Amino acid sequence: MKPLNYALLKHFTTVPEACAADVMEVLRAEYSEFKAFKKDSIIAALMTAEANGLLEETRFDLDKNNELRVYYRAHEEGAATINHYIK
């Protein structure tokens, strides 16, 4: 099993875009028992990946509870870097 942050990054190499809720849904079965598997921690990891140039923000909207959802994608260079370091 990969570390949670590795799995999070690797997920973005397989989808056009995703938000924190999307990532949590996909990773829930394997990672729900992890201490860092919380929405705030996932959002922080996504923001860190963006700041480090691996992901970029694509759009944002509000969910049914009027909470902000920020969508990210792995651009070509970011996906290449992720795939190079995370097999």
N, CA, C and O atoms as a GROMACS GRO file, in nm:
protein
  348
    1MET      N    1   0.084  -0.118   0.000
    1MET     CA    2   0.000   0.000   0.000
    1MET      C    3   0.090   0.125   0.000
    1MET      O    4   0.185   0.134   0.077
    2LYS      N    5   0.057   0.218  -0.086
    2LYS     CA    6   0.130   0.344  -0.096
    2LYS      C    7   0.092   0.434   0.022
    2LYS      O    8  -0.017   0.421   0.077
    3PRO      N    9   0.180   0.526   0.061
    3PRO     CA   10   0.140   0.629   0.157
    3PRO      C   11   0.022   0.709   0.101
    3PRO      O   12   0.006   0.720  -0.020
    4LEU      N   13  -0.059   0.763   0.188
    4LEU     CA   14  -0.180   0.835   0.148
    4LEU      C   15  -0.151   0.947   0.048
    4LEU      O   16  -0.220   0.959  -0.053
    5ASN      N   17  -0.050   1.028   0.075
    5ASN     CA   18  -0.021   1.139  -0.016
    5ASN      C   19   0.024   1.089  -0.153
    5ASN      O   20  -0.006   1.153  -0.254
    6TYR      N   21   0.094   0.978  -0.158
    6TYR     CA   22   0.133   0.920  -0.287
    6TYR      C   23   0.008   0.875  -0.364
    6TYR      O   24  -0.004   0.902  -0.483
    7ALA      N   25  -0.082   0.808  -0.295
    7ALA     CA   26  -0.205   0.761  -0.359
    7ALA      C   27  -0.288   0.879  -0.409
    7ALA      O   28  -0.346   0.874  -0.517
    8LEU      N   29  -0.292   0.985  -0.330
    8LEU     CA   30  -0.365   1.106  -0.369
    8LEU      C   31  -0.307   1.163  -0.498
    8LEU      O   32  -0.381   1.190  -0.592
    9LEU      N   33  -0.176   1.180  -0.503
    9LEU     CA   34  -0.112   1.235  -0.623
    9LEU      C   35  -0.130   1.142  -0.742
    9LEU      O   36  -0.161   1.188  -0.853
   10LYS      N   37  -0.111   1.013  -0.721
   10LYS     CA   38  -0.122   0.917  -0.830
   10LYS      C   39  -0.264   0.918  -0.890
   10LYS      O   40  -0.280   0.899  -1.010
   11HIS      N   41  -0.364   0.941  -0.807
   11HIS     CA   42  -0.503   0.948  -0.855
   11HIS      C   43  -0.518   1.055  -0.963
   11HIS      O   44  -0.592   1.036  -1.059
   12PHE      N   45  -0.449   1.166  -0.946
   12PHE     CA   46  -0.461   1.275  -1.043
   12PHE      C   47  -0.399   1.244  -1.178
   12PHE      O   48  -0.422   1.317  -1.275
   13THR      N   49  -0.322   1.139  -1.187
   13THR     CA   50  -0.267   1.098  -1.316
   13THR      C   51  -0.365   1.010  -1.393
   13THR      O   52  -0.339   0.972  -1.507
   14THR      N   53  -0.477   0.976  -1.330
   14THR     CA   54  -0.575   0.885  -1.392
   14THR      C   55  -0.708   0.951  -1.424
   14THR      O   56  -0.794   0.890  -1.487
   15VAL      N   57  -0.726   1.077  -1.381
   15VAL     CA   58  -0.854   1.146  -1.403
   15VAL      C   59  -0.828   1.284  -1.462
   15VAL      O   60  -0.721   1.342  -1.442
   16PRO      N   61  -0.928   1.340  -1.535
   16PRO     CA   62  -0.910   1.474  -1.590
   16PRO      C   63  -0.900   1.582  -1.483
   16PRO      O   64  -0.823   1.677  -1.497
   17GLU      N   65  -0.978   1.567  -1.375
   17GLU     CA   66  -0.977   1.661  -1.263
   17GLU      C   67  -1.050   1.598  -1.146
   17GLU      O   68  -1.125   1.502  -1.163
   18ALA      N   69  -1.026   1.651  -1.026
   18ALA     CA   70  -1.094   1.601  -0.908
   18ALA      C   71  -1.085   1.705  -0.797
   18ALA      O   72  -0.997   1.791  -0.797
   19CYS      N   73  -1.178   1.695  -0.703
   19CYS     CA   74  -1.176   1.780  -0.583
   19CYS      C   75  -1.147   1.689  -0.463
   19CYS      O   76  -1.137   1.567  -0.478
   20ALA      N   77  -1.134   1.747  -0.346
   20ALA     CA   78  -1.102   1.670  -0.226
   20ALA      C   79  -1.206   1.560  -0.201
   20ALA      O   80  -1.171   1.448  -0.166
   21ALA      N   81  -1.334   1.592  -0.219
   21ALA     CA   82  -1.440   1.493  -0.197
   21ALA      C   83  -1.428   1.376  -0.294
   21ALA      O   84  -1.451   1.261  -0.257
   22ASP      N   85  -1.393   1.405  -0.419
   22ASP     CA   86  -1.374   1.299  -0.519
   22ASP      C   87  -1.260   1.206  -0.477
   22ASP      O   88  -1.273   1.084  -0.482
   23VAL      N   89  -1.150   1.265  -0.436
   23VAL     CA   90  -1.032   1.188  -0.394
   23VAL      C   91  -1.067   1.101  -0.274
   23VAL      O   92  -1.031   0.984  -0.269
   24MET      N   93  -1.137   1.158  -0.178
   24MET     CA   94  -1.174   1.083  -0.058
   24MET      C   95  -1.265   0.965  -0.093
   24MET      O   96  -1.251   0.857  -0.036
   25GLU      N   97  -1.357   0.985  -0.185
   25GLU     CA   98  -1.447   0.877  -0.225
   25GLU      C   99  -1.368   0.761  -0.287
   25GLU      O  100  -1.395   0.644  -0.256
   26VAL      N  101  -1.273   0.793  -0.372
   26VAL     CA  102  -1.195   0.690  -0.439
   26VAL      C  103  -1.102   0.616  -0.342
   26VAL      O  104  -1.083   0.495  -0.353
   27LEU      N  105  -1.044   0.689  -0.247
   27LEU     CA  106  -0.945   0.630  -0.156
   27LEU      C  107  -1.004   0.576  -0.026
   27LEU      O  108  -0.933   0.516   0.054
   28ARG      N  109  -1.132   0.598  -0.005
   28ARG     CA  110  -1.196   0.561   0.123
   28ARG      C  111  -1.176   0.414   0.161
   28ARG      O  112  -1.145   0.386   0.277
   29ALA      N  113  -1.192   0.323   0.069
   29ALA     CA  114  -1.184   0.180   0.102
   29ALA      C  115  -1.048   0.142   0.160
   29ALA      O  116  -1.040   0.062   0.254
   30GLU      N  117  -0.941   0.199   0.106
   30GLU     CA  118  -0.807   0.163   0.152
   30GLU      C  119  -0.754   0.252   0.263
   30GLU      O  120  -0.676   0.205   0.346
   31TYR      N  121  -0.794   0.377   0.267
   31TYR     CA  122  -0.726   0.473   0.355
   31TYR      C  123  -0.814   0.534   0.463
   31TYR      O  124  -0.767   0.621   0.537
   32SER      N  125  -0.938   0.493   0.477
   32SER     CA  126  -1.029   0.559   0.572
   32SER      C  127  -0.983   0.548   0.718
   32SER      O  128  -1.024   0.629   0.801
   33GLU      N  129  -0.900   0.451   0.749
   33GLU     CA  130  -0.851   0.434   0.886
   33GLU      C  131  -0.727   0.520   0.916
   33GLU      O  132  -0.684   0.527   1.030
   34PHE      N  133  -0.671   0.583   0.814
   34PHE     CA  134  -0.553   0.667   0.833
   34PHE      C  135  -0.592   0.794   0.910
   34PHE      O  136  -0.698   0.852   0.887
   35LYS      N  137  -0.504   0.835   1.000
   35LYS     CA  138  -0.528   0.955   1.079
   35LYS      C  139  -0.544   1.078   0.990
   35LYS      O  140  -0.624   1.166   1.022
   36ALA      N  141  -0.470   1.085   0.881
   36ALA     CA  142  -0.474   1.202   0.792
   36ALA      C  143  -0.588   1.196   0.691
   36ALA      O  144  -0.599   1.285   0.607
   37PHE      N  145  -0.671   1.094   0.697
   37PHE     CA  146  -0.782   1.083   0.602
   37PHE      C  147  -0.900   1.166   0.652
   37PHE      O  148  -1.004   1.113   0.693
   38LYS      N  149  -0.881   1.296   0.649
   38LYS     CA  150  -0.982   1.394   0.687
   38LYS      C  151  -0.986   1.500   0.578
   38LYS      O  152  -0.885   1.527   0.514
   39LYS      N  153  -1.100   1.558   0.558
   39LYS     CA  154  -1.116   1.655   0.450
   39LYS      C  155  -1.012   1.768   0.458
   39LYS      O  156  -0.953   1.804   0.356
   40ASP      N  157  -0.992   1.823   0.577
   40ASP     CA  158  -0.896   1.933   0.591
   40ASP      C  159  -0.754   1.889   0.554
   40ASP      O  160  -0.680   1.965   0.492
   41SER      N  161  -0.717   1.768   0.591
   41SER     CA  162  -0.583   1.717   0.558
   41SER      C  163  -0.568   1.692   0.409
   41SER      O  164  -0.462   1.718   0.352
   42ILE      N  165  -0.673   1.642   0.346
   42ILE     CA  166  -0.670   1.617   0.201
   42ILE      C  167  -0.660   1.751   0.127
   42ILE      O  168  -0.583   1.763   0.032
   43ILE      N  169  -0.737   1.849   0.170
   43ILE     CA  170  -0.731   1.982   0.108
   43ILE      C  171  -0.591   2.041   0.124
   43ILE      O  172  -0.537   2.099   0.029
   44ALA      N  173  -0.532   2.027   0.242
   44ALA     CA  174  -0.397   2.079   0.264
   44ALA      C  175  -0.297   2.009   0.172
   44ALA      O  176  -0.207   2.074   0.119
   45ALA      N  177  -0.311   1.879   0.153
   45ALA     CA  178  -0.222   1.805   0.064
   45ALA      C  179  -0.238   1.851  -0.081
   45ALA      O  180  -0.139   1.863  -0.154
   46LEU      N  181  -0.361   1.878  -0.122
   46LEU     CA  182  -0.386   1.927  -0.258
   46LEU      C  183  -0.325   2.066  -0.278
   46LEU      O  184  -0.265   2.094  -0.382
   47MET      N  185  -0.341   2.150  -0.179
   47MET     CA  186  -0.286   2.285  -0.189
   47MET      C  187  -0.133   2.281  -0.191
   47MET      O  188  -0.070   2.360  -0.262
   48THR      N  189  -0.074   2.190  -0.115
   48THR     CA  190   0.071   2.174  -0.115
   48THR      C  191   0.119   2.125  -0.251
   48THR      O  192   0.219   2.174  -0.303
   49ALA      N  193   0.048   2.029  -0.308
   49ALA     CA  194   0.084   1.977  -0.440
   49ALA      C  195   0.075   2.088  -0.544
   49ALA      O  196   0.157   2.095  -0.636
   50GLU      N  197  -0.025   2.174  -0.531
   50GLU     CA  198  -0.037   2.287  -0.624
   50GLU      C  199   0.080   2.384  -0.605
   50GLU      O  200   0.140   2.429  -0.703
   51ALA      N  201   0.112   2.416  -0.480
   51ALA     CA  202   0.222   2.508  -0.452
   51ALA      C  203   0.356   2.454  -0.503
   51ALA      O  204   0.445   2.530  -0.540
   52ASN      N  205   0.368   2.322  -0.505
   52ASN     CA  206   0.491   2.258  -0.552
   52ASN      C  207   0.490   2.232  -0.702
   52ASN      O  208   0.584   2.172  -0.756
   53GLY      N  209   0.385   2.275  -0.771
   53GLY     CA  210   0.381   2.266  -0.916
   53GLY      C  211   0.338   2.132  -0.973
   53GLY      O  212   0.352   2.110  -1.093
   54LEU      N  213   0.286   2.041  -0.890
   54LEU     CA  214   0.243   1.910  -0.940
   54LEU      C  215   0.099   1.913  -0.990
   54LEU      O  216   0.063   1.840  -1.082
   55LEU      N  217   0.017   1.998  -0.930
   55LEU     CA  218  -0.124   2.010  -0.968
   55LEU      C  219  -0.153   2.156  -0.999
   55LEU      O  220  -0.079   2.246  -0.959
   56GLU      N  221  -0.263   2.178  -1.072
   56GLU     CA  222  -0.310   2.314  -1.094
   56GLU      C  223  -0.461   2.318  -1.074
   56GLU      O  224  -0.531   2.221  -1.102
   57GLU      N  225  -0.508   2.431  -1.026
   57GLU     CA  226  -0.651   2.451  -1.005
   57GLU      C  227  -0.719   2.464  -1.141
   57GLU      O  228  -0.670   2.536  -1.229
   58THR      N  229  -0.832   2.395  -1.157
   58THR     CA  230  -0.905   2.404  -1.284
   58THR      C  231  -1.034   2.482  -1.272
   58THR      O  232  -1.071   2.557  -1.363
   59ARG      N  233  -1.103   2.467  -1.161
   59ARG     CA  234  -1.230   2.538  -1.142
   59ARG      C  235  -1.274   2.523  -0.998
   59ARG      O  236  -1.211   2.451  -0.920
   60PHE      N  237  -1.380   2.592  -0.963
   60PHE     CA  238  -1.438   2.578  -0.830
   60PHE      C  239  -1.589   2.596  -0.840
   60PHE      O  240  -1.639   2.659  -0.933
   61ASP      N  241  -1.659   2.540  -0.742
   61ASP     CA  242  -1.804   2.558  -0.733
   61ASP      C  243  -1.846   2.532  -0.589
   61ASP      O  244  -1.762   2.511  -0.501
   62LEU      N  245  -1.976   2.533  -0.565
   62LEU     CA  246  -2.030   2.504  -0.433
   62LEU      C  247  -2.102   2.370  -0.437
   62LEU      O  248  -2.171   2.340  -0.534
   63ASP      N  249  -2.086   2.290  -0.333
   63ASP     CA  250  -2.158   2.163  -0.327
   63ASP      C  251  -2.299   2.188  -0.275
   63ASP      O  252  -2.340   2.303  -0.256
   64LYS      N  253  -2.375   2.080  -0.252
   64LYS     CA  254  -2.514   2.096  -0.210
   64LYS      C  255  -2.529   2.159  -0.072
   64LYS      O  256  -2.636   2.208  -0.036
   65ASN      N  257  -2.419   2.159   0.007
   65ASN     CA  258  -2.419   2.223   0.139
   65ASN      C  259  -2.358   2.363   0.137
   65ASN      O  260  -2.327   2.420   0.241
   66ASN      N  261  -2.342   2.416   0.016
   66ASN     CA  262  -2.281   2.548  -0.004
   66ASN      C  263  -2.137   2.556   0.046
   66ASN      O  264  -2.092   2.662   0.089
   67GLU      N  265  -2.066   2.444   0.042
   67GLU     CA  266  -1.924   2.443   0.075
   67GLU      C  267  -1.845   2.451  -0.055
   67GLU      O  268  -1.880   2.389  -0.155
   68LEU      N  269  -1.738   2.526  -0.050
   68LEU     CA  270  -1.654   2.545  -0.168
   68LEU      C  271  -1.583   2.414  -0.205
   68LEU      O  272  -1.525   2.347  -0.119
   69ARG      N  273  -1.588   2.379  -0.332
   69ARG     CA  274  -1.512   2.267  -0.388
   69ARG      C  275  -1.414   2.324  -0.489
   69ARG      O  276  -1.454   2.393  -0.583
   70VAL      N  277  -1.287   2.296  -0.470
   70VAL     CA  278  -1.184   2.339  -0.563
   70VAL      C  279  -1.137   2.214  -0.638
   70VAL      O  280  -1.101   2.114  -0.577
   71TYR      N  281  -1.138   2.223  -0.770
   71TYR     CA  282  -1.096   2.111  -0.854
   71TYR      C  283  -0.954   2.135  -0.903
   71TYR      O  284  -0.915   2.247  -0.935
   72TYR      N  285  -0.878   2.027  -0.908
   72TYR     CA  286  -0.739   2.031  -0.953
   72TYR      C  287  -0.718   1.928  -1.062
   72TYR      O  288  -0.797   1.835  -1.079
   73ARG      N  289  -0.610   1.947  -1.136
   73ARG     CA  290  -0.568   1.847  -1.234
   73ARG      C  291  -0.417   1.842  -1.234
   73ARG      O  292  -0.349   1.938  -1.197
   74ALA      N  293  -0.365   1.728  -1.277
   74ALA     CA  294  -0.221   1.714  -1.296
   74ALA      C  295  -0.193   1.752  -1.441
   74ALA      O  296  -0.229   1.678  -1.532
   75HIS      N  297  -0.128   1.866  -1.462
   75HIS     CA  298  -0.090   1.907  -1.598
   75HIS      C  299   0.018   1.811  -1.648
   75HIS      O  300   0.067   1.727  -1.572
   76GLU      N  301   0.054   1.822  -1.773
   76GLU     CA  302   0.145   1.724  -1.836
   76GLU      C  303   0.276   1.708  -1.759
   76GLU      O  304   0.319   1.596  -1.731
   77GLU      N  305   0.340   1.818  -1.725
   77GLU     CA  306   0.467   1.811  -1.653
   77GLU      C  307   0.450   1.755  -1.512
   77GLU      O  308   0.531   1.676  -1.464
   78GLY      N  309   0.341   1.798  -1.445
   78GLY     CA  310   0.313   1.748  -1.310
   78GLY      C  311   0.287   1.598  -1.311
   78GLY      O  312   0.337   1.526  -1.226
   79ALA      N  313   0.208   1.552  -1.407
   79ALA     CA  314   0.179   1.408  -1.418
   79ALA      C  315   0.307   1.330  -1.446
   79ALA      O  316   0.327   1.221  -1.391
   80ALA      N  317   0.393   1.384  -1.531
   80ALA     CA  318   0.520   1.316  -1.563
   80ALA      C  319   0.606   1.305  -1.438
   80ALA      O  320   0.669   1.202  -1.414
   81THR      N  321   0.611   1.411  -1.358
   81THR     CA  322   0.690   1.408  -1.234
   81THR      C  323   0.631   1.308  -1.136
   81THR      O  324   0.705   1.230  -1.076
   82ILE      N  325   0.500   1.310  -1.119
   82ILE     CA  326   0.436   1.214  -1.028
   82ILE      C  327   0.465   1.071  -1.073
   82ILE      O  328   0.504   0.987  -0.991
   83ASN      N  329   0.446   1.043  -1.199
   83ASN     CA  330   0.468   0.908  -1.250
   83ASN      C  331   0.614   0.866  -1.244
   83ASN      O  332   0.644   0.747  -1.231
   84HIS      N  333   0.705   0.961  -1.253
   84HIS     CA  334   0.848   0.930  -1.244
   84HIS      C  335   0.885   0.883  -1.103
   84HIS      O  336   0.960   0.787  -1.086
   85TYR      N  337   0.832   0.952  -1.003
   85TYR     CA  338   0.869   0.923  -0.864
   85TYR      C  339   0.779   0.824  -0.793
   85TYR      O  340   0.821   0.761  -0.697
   86ILE      N  341   0.655   0.810  -0.840
   86ILE     CA  342   0.561   0.718  -0.775
   86ILE      C  343   0.519   0.614  -0.879
   86ILE      O  344   0.443   0.645  -0.971
   87LYS      N  345   0.568   0.496  -0.864
   87LYS     CA  346   0.539   0.388  -0.960
   87LYS      C  347   0.407   0.323  -0.930
   87LYS      O  348   0.366   0.230  -1.000
   0.00000   0.00000   0.00000
